[in-house]
Amino acid sequence: MDSNPVLYKLITDRIATSPQQRITFAEYMDMVLYHPEHGYYSSNAVKLGFEGGDFFTSVHLGDDFGELLAEQFFQMWEILGKPVKFSLVEMGAGQGLLASYILKYCQQHYPDFFAVLEYLIVEKSPSLRQEQQQRLQDFPVRWCSLEEIPSNSITGCFFSNELVDALPVHQFILEAGEVQEIYVTTGDVGDKEDKGDKGDKEESLPTPVPAFVEVTGELSNPRLAEYFDLVEIDFSQNGYTDGYRSEINLAALDWLSIVTDRLQRGYVLTIDYGYPASRYYNPRRSQGTLKCYYHHRHHDNPYVNIGKQDITAHVDFTALERWGDRCGLDKVGFTQQGLFLMALGLGSRIAALSYQEQSISQLLRRRESLHELINPLGLGGFGVLVQSKGLKEKELSQPLKGLTVPE
């Protein structure tokens, strides 16, 4: 097991000092991913991209994804009446590649827009922030936390690409028809041996080593039950059987509340993999959506490779839509990434590929990358949710290009 022993010890200590010697899975996931020193995203453990990475995103397929997003941001600026300051707030900016593609494209193609553009990055990971700062040193970019942004101060767009799926989730299971929360505690596994002194002739005995074990109990937070009212899921209906388990992402709702508070006028753009609640909590999806990513392989055991692997869960877009409505956001539209990018001009880019401008091998690689962005079974099937706040009726009536039917 490739685990961080310091983080492993910190988690077992947290469990030992917690009530009933257990923590919620959300607490566990928060520690393994975001512990300030030893978490996956806080240390140098996180690896992105094709070469030796744990996973790749749309950004790693070239600059097209960022350039097409820039087209959408430019139109948003136009719809808002070309304000003298337009803020783009990227939350979870990875290696800074997306920011570099967006800024470079705006600088080259929309200099008036670039001149009024304020680019903010919200990044928890110190190692990724350092990489971003090095890559973006030639651009006017500012780093901050969401908490540092004043209320009602942003005119522009908050956006994220594969952020919400990495927020800590609570896990639950149905037992005797009741929703029970899944907690993490420790048990003993005899996988070490105490050899004793060399002269000791007694048979060596195994020394118990703490291992993470799941136990169930009552819900830790009344908001968990309220969540199902929000998304209108009733587990007493036929089809749900004992042993059914899944996730609840309260952190996503908290995140959206903060974003809404900071936005005065403009948009929230969320791109991620996920489903509407009716599909997310389908009785046939009986083991939830939690996945772990380690060296481009995925599995479903979050209790190995502590601090060295990514842990994700799909996004419940119904929850984001309805919670956003309660917070004061208007739903502008929801679509798939493939359709979104085609509407922004990806189809024209594919059609314009020419043998004259590059070698056949380069052409084929580029074509493969562009098609990967719209593959409905992969990145193209990601959800794209656009919400807005503070727009006038005339502004709301102007359709966003990415949400129109692709030509």
DOKOL-639463 format. One line per 2 residues: number of its first residue (from 1); their letters; for each residue x, y, z of C-alpha. Coordinates in steps of 0.5 Angstrom, whole numbers. Each point is the difference from the previous one (the first is absolute). Example, Ala and Ser with C-alpha at 12.3 -4.5 7.8 and 13.67 -1.06 7.14 Angstrom:
BEGIN
1 = as = 25,-9,16 ~ 2,7,-2 $
***
This chain:
BEGIN
1 = md = 0,0,0 ~ 3,7,-2 $
3 = sn = -3,4,5 ~ 3,6,4 $
5 = pv = 2,-2,7 ~ -1,6,3 $
7 = ly = -7,2,-3 ~ -2,-7,2 $
9 = kl = 2,1,7 ~ -3,7,0 $
11 = it = -7,-4,-2 ~ 1,-5,5 $
13 = dr = 1,5,6 ~ -6,4,-3 $
15 = ia = -5,-6,1 ~ 3,-2,7 $
17 = ts = -2,7,3 ~ -6,0,-4 $
19 = pq = -7,-1,3 ~ -1,-8,0 $
21 = qr = 7,-1,-3 ~ -3,2,-7 $
23 = it = 0,5,-6 ~ -5,1,-5 $
25 = fa = 3,-2,-7 ~ 0,8,-2 $
27 = ey = 4,1,5 ~ 5,-5,-2 $
29 = md = 0,2,-7 ~ 1,7,2 $
31 = mv = 6,-2,4 ~ 3,-5,-6 $
33 = ly = -1,5,-5 ~ 1,7,3 $
35 = hp = 4,-1,7 ~ 4,7,-1 $
37 = eh = 7,-4,0 ~ -1,-7,-2 $
39 = gy = -7,0,-4 ~ 0,-3,-7 $
41 = ys = -1,7,-3 ~ 4,4,5 $
43 = sn = 7,-4,-1 ~ 4,-2,-6 $
45 = av = -4,-6,0 ~ -5,2,-5 $
47 = kl = 2,-1,-7 ~ -4,2,-6 $
49 = gf = 0,-1,-8 ~ 2,-6,-4 $
51 = eg = 7,-1,2 ~ 0,-4,7 $
53 = gd = -6,4,2 ~ -6,-3,4 $
55 = ff = -5,3,-5 ~ -1,5,-6 $
57 = ts = -5,5,-1 ~ -2,4,-6 $
59 = vh = 5,5,0 ~ 6,-6,-1 $
61 = lg = -3,-1,-7 ~ 2,7,-3 $
63 = dd = -2,7,1 ~ -6,0,-4 $
65 = fg = -4,-2,6 ~ 2,7,4 $
67 = el = 0,4,-7 ~ -8,-2,-1 $
69 = la = -1,2,7 ~ 3,7,-1 $
71 = eq = -5,0,-6 ~ -5,-1,5 $
73 = ff = 3,5,5 ~ 0,5,-5 $
75 = qm = -7,0,-2 ~ -2,0,8 $
77 = we = 4,7,0 ~ -4,2,-6 $
79 = il = -7,-2,3 ~ 2,4,7 $
81 = gk = 1,6,-4 ~ 8,0,-1 $
83 = pv = 1,2,8 ~ 7,4,1 $
85 = kf = 2,-6,4 ~ -2,-7,-1 $
87 = sl = 2,-5,5 ~ 2,-8,-2 $
89 = ve = 0,-4,7 ~ 3,-7,-2 $
91 = mg = -1,-5,6 ~ 5,-5,0 $
93 = ag = 5,2,-6 ~ 4,-7,0 $
95 = qg = 7,2,-3 ~ -3,6,-3 $
97 = ll = 0,-2,-7 ~ -8,2,-1 $
99 = as = 2,7,3 ~ 6,1,-5 $
101 = yi = -4,-3,-6 ~ -6,5,2 $
103 = lk = 4,6,1 ~ 5,-1,-6 $
105 = yc = -6,-1,-5 ~ -4,7,3 $
107 = qq = 7,4,0 ~ 1,-2,-8 $
109 = hy = -8,0,-2 ~ -3,5,5 $
111 = pd = 4,5,2 ~ -5,5,3 $
113 = ff = -3,-6,4 ~ 7,-2,2 $
115 = av = 1,7,2 ~ -5,0,5 $
117 = le = 0,-7,2 ~ 2,-2,8 $
119 = yl = 2,-7,1 ~ 0,-3,7 $
121 = iv = 2,-7,1 ~ -3,-4,7 $
123 = ek = 5,-5,1 ~ 0,-5,6 $
125 = sp = 7,-3,-2 ~ 6,3,2 $
127 = sl = 4,-4,-5 ~ -5,1,-6 $
129 = rq = 0,8,2 ~ 7,0,-1 $
131 = eq = 0,-4,-7 ~ -6,5,-2 $
133 = qq = 4,6,2 ~ 6,-2,-4 $
135 = rl = -4,-1,-6 ~ -4,6,1 $
137 = qd = 6,5,2 ~ -1,4,-7 $
139 = fp = -8,1,1 ~ -3,4,6 $
141 = vr = -3,-5,4 ~ -2,0,7 $
143 = wc = 0,-5,5 ~ -5,0,6 $
145 = sl = -5,-4,4 ~ -8,0,-1 $
147 = ee = 0,3,7 ~ 5,6,-2 $
149 = ip = -5,2,-5 ~ -5,5,3 $
151 = sn = -8,-1,-1 ~ -3,3,-6 $
153 = si = 7,2,-3 ~ 0,-4,-6 $
155 = tg = -2,2,-7 ~ 1,-6,-5 $
157 = cf = 1,-8,1 ~ 2,-5,5 $
159 = fs = 1,-6,-4 ~ 3,-7,2 $
161 = ne = 2,-6,-4 ~ 0,-7,4 $
163 = lv = 0,4,7 ~ -6,-2,3 $
165 = da = 1,-8,-1 ~ 6,1,5 $
167 = lp = -4,3,5 ~ -1,-5,6 $
169 = vh = -6,-4,1 ~ -4,-3,5 $
171 = qf = -2,-7,-2 ~ -6,-4,3 $
173 = il = -3,-7,-1 ~ -7,-3,1 $
175 = ea = -1,-5,6 ~ -7,-2,1 $
177 = ge = -3,5,-4 ~ 3,6,4 $
179 = vq = 6,4,-3 ~ 6,-1,4 $
181 = ei = 7,4,0 ~ 6,-3,-1 $
183 = yv = 6,2,4 ~ 7,-2,0 $
185 = tt = 3,-3,6 ~ 6,-5,2 $
187 = gd = 1,-7,1 ~ 6,-5,1 $
189 = vg = 3,-4,-6 ~ 6,-4,2 $
191 = dk = 5,1,-6 ~ 6,2,4 $
193 = ed = 4,-5,4 ~ 4,2,6 $
195 = kg = 6,-4,-1 ~ 3,2,7 $
197 = dk = 7,-1,2 ~ 5,-5,-4 $
199 = gd = 1,-4,6 ~ -8,-1,1 $
201 = ke = -2,-7,-1 ~ -7,1,1 $
203 = es = -4,0,-6 ~ -1,7,-3 $
205 = lp = -7,3,1 ~ -4,5,-5 $
207 = tp = -1,7,2 ~ -6,3,-2 $
209 = vp = 0,6,-4 ~ -6,5,-1 $
211 = af = -4,-1,-6 ~ -6,4,-2 $
213 = ve = -6,-3,0 ~ -7,3,-1 $
215 = vt = -6,0,5 ~ -7,2,-1 $
217 = ge = -4,5,5 ~ -5,5,0 $
219 = ls = 1,6,-5 ~ 5,5,3 $
221 = np = -4,6,-3 ~ -7,2,-1 $
223 = rl = 2,3,-6 ~ 1,-7,-3 $
225 = ae = -7,-1,1 ~ -2,6,-3 $
227 = yf = 4,-1,-6 ~ -5,-5,-3 $
229 = dl = -6,4,1 ~ 4,5,-4 $
231 = ve = 1,-5,-6 ~ -6,-3,1 $
233 = id = 2,-7,1 ~ -4,-5,5 $
235 = fs = 4,-6,2 ~ -7,-3,2 $
237 = qn = -2,-1,-7 ~ 1,-7,-3 $
239 = gy = 6,-2,-3 ~ 5,2,5 $
241 = td = 2,-6,4 ~ 5,-1,6 $
243 = gy = 7,1,-1 ~ -1,6,-5 $
245 = rs = 5,5,1 ~ 2,7,-3 $
247 = ei = 3,7,2 ~ -3,7,2 $
249 = nl = 4,6,-2 ~ -1,5,5 $
251 = aa = 6,3,-1 ~ -2,2,-7 $
253 = ld = -6,4,3 ~ 4,4,5 $
255 = wl = 5,1,-6 ~ -6,3,-4 $
257 = si = -2,4,5 ~ 6,4,1 $
259 = vt = 1,1,-8 ~ -7,3,0 $
261 = dr = 1,4,6 ~ 7,3,-4 $
263 = lq = -4,1,-7 ~ -3,6,-1 $
265 = rg = -2,0,-7 ~ 2,-6,-5 $
267 = yv = 1,-7,-1 ~ 2,-7,4 $
269 = lt = 2,-5,-5 ~ 1,-7,2 $
271 = id = 3,-6,-4 ~ 1,-6,3 $
273 = yg = -2,-8,-1 ~ -7,-1,4 $
275 = yp = -8,-1,-1 ~ -6,3,2 $
277 = as = -3,-3,7 ~ -5,-5,-4 $
279 = ry = 6,-4,-3 ~ 5,1,5 $
281 = yn = -4,-3,5 ~ -3,-5,-4 $
283 = pr = -1,-7,3 ~ 4,-3,-5 $
285 = rs = 6,4,2 ~ 0,-4,7 $
287 = qg = 8,1,2 ~ 0,8,-2 $
289 = tl = 5,4,-4 ~ 6,0,5 $
291 = kc = 7,-1,-4 ~ 7,0,1 $
293 = yy = 5,2,-5 ~ 8,-2,1 $
295 = hh = 5,0,-6 ~ -6,0,-5 $
297 = rh = -4,-6,3 ~ -6,0,4 $
299 = hd = -3,-4,5 ~ -5,1,6 $
301 = np = 5,-1,6 ~ 1,7,3 $
303 = yv = 3,-3,6 ~ 7,-2,-3 $
305 = ni = 5,5,-3 ~ -1,5,5 $
307 = gk = 1,7,-2 ~ 3,-3,-7 $
309 = qd = -6,-1,-4 ~ -6,4,-2 $
311 = it = -7,-1,3 ~ -6,2,-4 $
313 = ah = -8,0,-1 ~ -4,2,-5 $
315 = vd = -4,6,0 ~ -8,1,2 $
317 = ft = -1,5,-5 ~ -8,1,3 $
319 = al = 3,1,6 ~ 4,6,-3 $
321 = er = -6,3,-4 ~ -5,0,6 $
323 = wg = 5,2,6 ~ 2,6,-5 $
325 = dr = -7,2,-1 ~ 0,0,8 $
327 = cg = 6,4,0 ~ -2,5,-5 $
329 = ld = 2,-3,-7 ~ -4,0,-6 $
331 = kv = 1,-7,-4 ~ 3,3,-7 $
333 = gf = 0,-7,-3 ~ 3,-7,0 $
335 = tq = 3,-4,-5 ~ 6,-5,-2 $
337 = qg = 7,2,-1 ~ 0,-3,-7 $
339 = lf = -6,4,-2 ~ 3,6,4 $
341 = lm = 6,0,-4 ~ -3,-1,-7 $
343 = al = -4,6,1 ~ 6,4,2 $
345 = gl = 3,-2,-7 ~ 4,-7,1 $
347 = gs = -4,-3,-6 ~ 4,6,-4 $
349 = ri = 6,-2,3 ~ 0,-7,-2 $
351 = aa = -3,1,-7 ~ 6,5,-1 $
353 = ls = 5,-5,1 ~ 5,0,-6 $
355 = yq = 6,-5,-2 ~ 3,6,-3 $
357 = eq = 2,3,7 ~ 2,-6,4 $
359 = si = 3,-7,-1 ~ -5,-6,-1 $
361 = sq = 2,-2,7 ~ -1,7,3 $
363 = ll = -7,1,-3 ~ -2,-7,2 $
365 = rr = 2,2,8 ~ -4,6,-1 $
367 = re = -6,-3,-3 ~ 0,-5,6 $
369 = sl = 1,5,5 ~ -6,4,-3 $
371 = he = -4,-6,0 ~ 1,-2,7 $
373 = li = -2,7,2 ~ -7,-2,-2 $
375 = np = 0,-7,1 ~ -7,-1,3 $
377 = lg = 3,-6,4 ~ 5,4,3 $
379 = lg = 2,7,0 ~ -6,2,-4 $
381 = gf = -5,-3,4 ~ 2,5,6 $
383 = gv = -5,4,3 ~ 0,8,-2 $
385 = lv = -4,4,5 ~ -1,8,-1 $
387 = qs = -3,4,6 ~ -1,7,0 $
389 = kg = -1,6,5 ~ -2,7,-1 $
391 = lk = -1,0,-7 ~ -6,5,-3 $
393 = ek = -5,-3,-4 ~ 3,2,-6 $
395 = el = 6,-3,1 ~ -3,-7,3 $
397 = sq = -4,0,-7 ~ 7,0,-4 $
399 = pl = 2,-8,-1 ~ 7,-2,2 $
401 = kg = 3,-2,-6 ~ 2,-7,3 $
403 = lt = -7,-1,2 ~ -2,0,-7 $
405 = vp = -2,-5,-5 ~ 7,-2,-4 $
407 = e = 0,2,-7 $
***
